[in-house]
């Protein structure tokens, strides 16, 4: 193996180290598992939230009340969180939206672009209504997605709704759904939503009376391991603030999780958890219908805070470019290391190369069998 080829392999290996771990939730299949509950307790032992998502140190929570917590430790099914303080940017948005007497109409330019909707975990279902918490390839989550699509259309929004199944619910689900998301992006959507349901046992945790309707609350999830994380989070804060202005208590919180959730593909990409598996499905449908009324107006608003359009979108593009430049620099460093006399990395890289080639070949073989 010549040095040039070795340098290329090292560059690809570094790319795998930096990119692949964040292209999919680090917990693998550990999110949205029915009956797997994690309690998040503050420093006084008070319950902050519950998720079926495996928590990691560094995960964050922004409540609808504007409190910002960070996970400090995790032991078995309990995560201890530390209060970071009040989330000032979010609270400023709440104040701004609450001051509006007349909500501005959505921008005309935006009206020509669609909103995209899909599901990574297509088996997710609602036990009381569907008879099971999971139904492979035909989960109740599809009905929630249909309702979201129809509600958006009622708001005169163009919708791209992709029902491609991505089962099974395993560590590769987000890799499979990434192809779906990438395909949707070819239609230039203004936003893209990956709709799920949670796996929390207690149905009352999500159940609320909102705008005189019995609904399941929504939770927004942002992946913190991607170059567009700041823009994704900005969009989530706006949706949390504006959605709860229109329909108080509809949105529970923002969970900033370890992982990517394919949100690096678009600055306005979000994961939505529509209630939990023990809620009635119609409650999740009622909740996501109310959410749909906020989406088109929010995306057309021009607020004084720095946002996801205009100048900030340009800055986000530069951040993505700098991220890629850093990867190229790492590859260059690898080339230099290879050429230092006495440094033997050839054997190690050869083993890694063979390891990933075998994994790739096995995956391709599985795909070919499914296609046949």
PyMOL commands that set and color helices and strands:
alter all, ss='L'
color gray80, all
select helices_A, chain A and resi 3-22+88-99+110-112+127-130+141-154+173-185+203-205+229-246+263-265+281-300+311-338+346-371
alter helices_A, ss='H'
color red, helices_A
select strands_A, chain A and resi 38-41+47-51+60-63+67-75+78-86+115-118+159-161+191-198+207-210+213-216+218-223+251-257+269-276
alter strands_A, ss='S'
color yellow, strands_A
deselect
rebuild
show_as cartoon
